Amino acid sequence: MSTFDFTAAAELFPARSWKARSHGISYKRFSDAAEAVRYAIEDLPPECLLGTYLEVEEERFDSGGIRRLYDCAEYPLTRATPDDDGEAKGDGEADAKPKRGTKRT
C-alpha cells in the first residue's frame, strides 16, 4: 500500500443491489481518495459495501481492497472509533426480534 496516493481523485461506484438503491446510495466523486475510503467504510451501511468499488488512477478496489486501504498504516485520516459514528447501537427494532427458540412476551 506504500505506493497508493491518498491525495488522488477517486470515484466510488455503489453495488448494483437493491439494498444500495433502497438506501439511496449512488455514484460519488471525491477530490481525494482518503475521503472516499473514509466514506465507504464509515458512512456506507455494511450491507451496501459488498459489491461497491473504488477507482483511483485507473485502479479498482473492491470492498476488501477498500478495507485494506482504510486499515493500512499510511491512511492519513483519523479513523472512527465504534462510538464516533453518532448512531445509537440497538435502536430497539433489531433488539425486538426474538432469537431462535425464544418467544416474545
C-alpha positions in Angstrom: 0.0 0.0 0.0 3.0 2.3 0.2 2.6 3.4 -3.4 -1.1 4.3 -3.1 -1.8 8.0 -3.5 -4.4 9.0 -0.9 -4.5 12.6 -2.3 -5.6 11.5 -5.8 -9.1 12.0 -7.1 -11.4 9.0 -6.6 -14.7 7.6 -7.7 -16.9 5.4 -5.7 -19.3 3.1 -7.6 -22.1 1.6 -5.5 -23.2 -2.0 -5.6 -25.9 -2.7 -8.1 -28.0 -4.5 -5.4 -31.5 -3.5 -4.3 -30.0 -2.8 -0.9 -27.8 0.0 -2.2 -30.7 1.5 -4.2 -33.0 1.3 -1.2 -30.5 3.2 0.9 -30.3 5.9 -1.8 -26.6 5.1 -2.4 -25.3 6.5 -5.7 -22.1 7.2 -7.6 -19.8 9.7 -5.8 -16.7 11.6 -6.9 -14.1 12.7 -4.3 -11.3 15.1 -4.6 -9.1 12.8 -2.6 -9.1 9.0 -2.2 -8.6 9.2 1.6 -12.1 10.8 2.0 -13.6 8.3 -0.4 -12.2 5.4 1.7 -13.4 7.0 4.9 -16.9 7.5 3.4 -17.1 3.9 2.2 -16.0 2.3 5.5 -17.6 4.7 8.0 -20.7 6.0 6.2 -22.0 3.3 4.0 -24.2 0.6 5.6 -22.1 -2.6 5.8 -24.5 -4.5 3.6 -24.0 -1.9 0.8 -20.2 -2.1 0.9 -20.2 -5.5 -0.6 -20.2 -5.0 -4.4 -19.1 -1.4 -4.1 -15.8 -0.5 -5.7 -13.4 2.5 -5.6 -11.5 3.6 -8.6 -8.3 5.7 -8.2 -5.9 6.5 -11.0 -7.5 3.7 -13.2 -7.0 1.1 -10.5 -10.1 -0.5 -8.9 -10.5 -1.7 -5.3 -13.3 -4.0 -4.2 -14.8 -3.9 -0.7 -11.8 -5.9 0.6 -9.4 -3.6 -1.0 -11.2 -0.5 0.4 -11.0 -2.1 3.9 -7.2 -2.7 3.4 -6.7 0.9 2.4 -8.6 2.1 5.5 -6.6 -0.3 7.8 -3.1 0.4 6.3 -0.6 2.5 8.3 -0.3 5.1 5.6 -4.1 6.0 5.8 -3.9 9.8 6.5 -7.2 10.4 8.3 -8.2 9.7 11.8 -10.2 6.5 12.0 -13.6 6.5 13.7 -14.0 4.6 16.9 -17.2 2.5 17.3 -18.8 5.3 19.3 -17.8 8.1 16.8 -20.4 7.2 14.1 -23.1 9.0 16.1 -25.6 6.2 15.7 -27.1 4.5 18.7 -26.4 0.8 18.8 -29.6 -1.2 19.1 -32.4 1.3 18.3 -35.0 -1.2 19.6 -36.1 -2.5 16.2 -33.4 -5.1 15.8 -33.5 -5.9 19.5 -37.2 -6.6 19.3 -36.8 -9.6 17.0 -36.8 -12.7 19.1 -33.9 -15.1 18.9 -34.5 -18.5 17.5 -36.2 -20.8 20.0 -37.5 -18.0 22.2 -40.9 -16.4 22.5 -41.9 -12.8 22.6 -43.7 -11.8 25.8 
